[in-house]
Amino acid sequence: MAGTNSELELLAEGPAIILVEPQLGENIGMVARAMANFGLSELRLVNPRDGWPSEKARAAASKADHVIDGTKVFETLEEAIKDLNFVYATTARERYGFKPVRAPVTAADTLRAKFKAGEKTGILFGRERWGLTNEEVALADEIVTFPVNPAFASLNIAQAVLLMSYEWMKSGMDDLGETLFQSVEQRPSTKEQVFGLFEHIEEALDARGYFHPAEKKPKMVDNLRAVLSRRGFSEQEISVVRGVINSLDRFPRQWPKQAGRAAPSAEGANSERTGENAEDE
């Protein structure tokens, strides 16, 4: 989904994302992209398998260059988190009695509160193939786990980062005015405008013999009005619908239904009119 706008100021704040021994540069790049999507910028790598920097990571980051360029590399996890005040470890495996376990939304709210209090925080993500060790989880303060299908719980590392990044962004939406852009405000229609629409449609349909047989017309009108009343129209929407009716109204009205005879197609009508013109000539 395209949506990058280089003229807008980048959001770049929040917890550090720490990847422990990531294996593929492409995955690191996709992590960077997910972070940039949701306003995170601080990426830390612990002993990346293929080294750093990585052109594959930059290519996969899809222009999240500010994340790639600011990435820091550490030899050990202890070194990577030593300046942080609070750390979450992500895991899909149960670790009985190990640490308090939080849902992503709860974890994001905690991270947001600590961020506002001036604390430095981070989120640990493990290796693509087997995650974090118990020793690595022990270095964190709490665990965050995702509500996934228990029979298929494995997430790609970029997916996991995206989920937590999204929750981080959502936790601060009040600060951002709820959404980054608003729909165009439209004035609701008045009842007078709606009644005018009813009359316009009914008159156009009546002229073409739509209400047939005549004794069923009142019920058909009621049904039509019920359909048109199910939602509130804006003034612009009323104008659009009436514009459609006006467009259809340009076609001749001399073909109402008569005794079961349907109106001819536009092609048929044109053929007959062409014949009449030929005779006139």
C-alpha positions in Angstrom: 0.0 0.0 0.0 1.6 3.2 -1.2 1.6 6.1 1.2 5.1 7.5 1.7 5.3 11.3 1.7 8.8 12.8 1.9 7.4 16.2 2.7 6.0 15.1 6.1 8.1 15.0 9.2 9.2 11.5 10.2 8.0 10.2 13.5 11.1 8.8 15.2 10.7 8.0 18.9 9.9 5.2 21.3 11.4 1.9 22.3 14.6 0.4 20.8 14.0 -2.7 18.7 16.7 -5.2 19.5 17.3 -8.2 17.1 19.3 -11.0 18.6 21.6 -12.7 16.1 19.4 -12.0 13.0 20.2 -14.3 10.2 19.2 -12.6 6.9 19.8 -9.0 5.8 16.4 -9.0 4.0 14.6 -9.7 7.3 16.5 -6.8 9.0 15.5 -4.5 6.1 11.8 -5.5 6.5 12.1 -4.9 10.2 13.4 -1.4 9.5 10.5 -0.8 7.1 7.9 -2.0 9.7 9.5 0.3 12.3 9.4 3.3 10.0 5.8 2.7 9.2 4.9 3.1 12.9 7.3 5.8 14.1 10.1 3.8 15.5 13.7 4.4 14.5 16.2 2.9 16.9 17.3 -0.5 15.7 20.0 -2.5 17.5 21.5 -5.7 16.2 23.3 -8.3 18.4 25.9 -10.2 16.4 24.1 -10.4 13.0 25.1 -13.5 11.2 25.9 -11.9 7.9 27.6 -8.8 9.3 26.7 -5.2 9.0 26.1 -3.0 7.0 24.0 -5.0 4.5 22.9 -3.9 1.1 20.2 -6.6 1.1 18.9 -5.0 4.3 18.8 -1.5 2.7 17.1 -2.8 -0.4 14.4 -4.6 1.7 13.9 -1.5 3.9 12.1 0.2 1.0 13.6 3.7 1.7 13.5 3.4 5.5 17.1 4.6 5.2 17.0 6.6 8.5 16.5 3.4 10.4 19.2 1.5 8.5 21.7 4.4 8.8 21.1 4.7 12.5 21.4 0.9 13.3 23.9 0.0 16.0 25.6 -3.3 16.3 26.6 -5.1 19.6 28.5 -8.2 20.3 26.4 -9.2 23.3 22.8 -8.7 24.4 24.0 -7.4 27.8 25.9 -4.6 26.0 22.9 -3.9 23.7 20.5 -3.2 26.6 22.8 -1.9 29.3 21.6 1.8 28.9 17.8 0.8 29.0 15.6 1.1 32.0 12.9 -1.4 31.0 12.9 -4.3 28.4 10.3 -6.6 27.0 11.2 -10.0 25.5 8.9 -11.4 22.8 8.3 -15.1 22.7 5.6 -17.5 21.4 6.7 -20.3 23.8 5.3 -20.8 27.3 7.9 -20.1 30.0 6.3 -21.2 33.2 6.9 -19.0 36.2 9.5 -17.1 34.3 8.3 -13.5 34.0 5.1 -11.6 34.0 3.4 -12.1 30.5 1.7 -9.2 28.8 -0.5 -8.9 25.7 0.8 -6.5 23.0 -1.7 -3.8 23.8 -0.8 -3.8 27.5 2.9 -3.9 26.7 2.5 -0.9 24.4 0.6 1.1 27.0 3.4 0.4 29.5 6.1 1.4 27.0 4.2 4.6 26.2 3.9 5.5 29.9 7.5 4.9 30.5 8.4 6.9 27.4 6.4 9.9 28.7 8.2 9.5 32.0 11.6 9.8 30.3 12.6 6.2 30.6 14.5 4.3 27.9 12.9 1.1 26.8 13.4 -1.8 24.4 11.8 -4.9 22.9 13.8 -8.0 22.3 13.2 -10.3 19.3 14.9 -13.6 18.9 16.5 -15.5 16.0 14.3 -16.3 13.0 14.5 -20.1 13.5 14.3 -20.5 17.3 13.8 -17.2 19.1 15.4 -16.2 22.4 17.1 -18.5 24.9 15.9 -18.7 28.5 19.1 -16.9 29.5 18.3 -14.0 27.1 14.6 -13.8 28.3 15.9 -13.6 31.9 17.6 -10.3 31.0 14.2 -8.7 30.2 11.8 -7.3 32.8 8.6 -8.8 31.3 7.5 -11.0 28.4 5.1 -10.0 25.6 3.4 -12.7 23.5 1.0 -12.5 20.6 -2.5 -14.1 20.4 -1.8 -16.4 17.5 -3.1 -19.8 16.4 -1.5 -22.2 18.9 -1.1 -24.8 16.2 0.8 -22.4 14.0 2.3 -19.8 16.3 5.6 -19.0 14.4 5.8 -15.4 13.1 8.4 -14.0 10.7 10.6 -11.6 12.7 9.4 -8.6 10.6 5.8 -9.6 11.2 6.4 -9.7 15.0 8.1 -6.3 14.9 5.3 -4.9 12.8 2.7 -6.1 15.4 4.5 -4.5 18.3 5.3 -1.3 16.3 1.6 -1.0 15.4 0.5 -1.3 19.0 3.1 1.3 20.0 1.7 3.7 17.4 -1.9 3.0 18.5 -1.0 3.6 22.1 -0.2 7.2 21.3 -3.0 8.0 18.9 -4.5 10.4 21.4 -1.3 12.5 21.1 -1.6 12.4 17.3 -5.2 13.6 17.2 -6.5 10.0 16.7 -5.6 9.8 13.0 -3.0 11.3 10.8 -5.5 12.5 8.2 -9.2 13.2 8.3 -11.9 12.4 5.8 -13.5 15.4 4.0 -16.3 16.7 6.2 -19.6 16.7 4.3 -22.8 18.5 5.4 -25.7 16.1 6.0 -28.7 16.4 3.8 -32.0 17.9 5.1 -35.3 16.0 4.9 -36.4 18.5 2.3 -33.5 17.4 0.1 -34.3 13.7 0.7 -38.0 14.3 -0.2 -36.9 16.0 -3.4 -34.8 13.0 -4.3 -37.8 10.7 -3.7 -39.9 12.8 -6.0 -37.2 13.1 -8.7 -36.6 9.3 -8.8 -40.3 8.5 -8.7 -41.2 10.9 -11.5 -38.4 9.5 -13.7 -39.5 5.9 -13.1 -43.2 6.7 -13.5 -42.5 8.3 -16.9 -41.0 5.0 -18.1 -43.7 2.7 -16.8 -41.7 1.3 -13.9 -44.7 1.2 -11.5 -46.6 -1.6 -13.2 -49.3 -2.7 -12.6 -50.7 0.5 -11.4 -52.4 -0.9 -8.3 -49.0 -1.9 -6.9 -47.5 1.6 -7.3 -48.1 2.7 -3.7 -46.3 -0.4 -2.3 -43.5 -0.1 -4.8 -43.1 3.6 -3.8 -43.0 2.7 -0.1 -40.3 0.0 -0.8 -38.2 2.4 -2.9 -38.4 5.1 -0.2 -37.5 2.6 2.5 -34.3 1.6 0.6 -33.3 5.2 0.1 -34.0 6.0 3.8 -31.7 3.3 5.2 -28.7 5.6 5.4 -28.2 9.3 5.9 -27.2 11.1 2.6 -24.9 14.0 2.5 -25.8 17.0 0.4 -23.1 15.9 -2.1 -24.4 12.4 -2.3 -28.0 13.7 -3.0 -26.5 15.8 -5.8 -24.7 12.8 -7.3 -27.8 10.7 -7.3 -29.9 13.4 -8.9 -27.2 14.0 -11.4 -27.4 10.3 -12.4 -31.2 10.6 -12.8 -30.8 13.8 -14.9 -28.4 11.9 -17.1 -30.8 9.1 -17.6 -33.6 11.6 -18.2 -31.9 12.7 -21.4 -33.1 9.5 -23.1 -36.6 9.7 -24.6 -39.6 8.7 -22.4 -41.9 7.4 -25.1 -41.3 3.7 -24.2 -43.3 3.1 -21.0 -44.3 -0.5 -20.3 -47.6 -1.3 -21.9 -49.6 -4.4 -21.2 -46.6 -6.6 -20.5 -44.6 -5.1 -23.4 -41.1 -4.1 -22.2 -39.4 -1.0 -23.4 -37.0 -1.7 -26.3 -33.3 -1.5 -25.8 -31.4 1.6 -26.7 -30.2 -0.1 -29.8 -33.7 -1.0 -30.9 -35.0 2.5 -30.2 -32.2 4.0 -32.2 -33.0 1.6 -35.1 -36.6 2.6 -35.2 -35.8 6.3 -35.0 -33.2 5.9 -37.8 -36.0 4.3 -39.9 -38.3 7.2 -39.2 -35.7 9.6 -40.2 -35.0 7.7 -43.4 -38.7 7.9 -44.3 -38.8 11.6 -43.5 -35.9 12.1 -46.0 
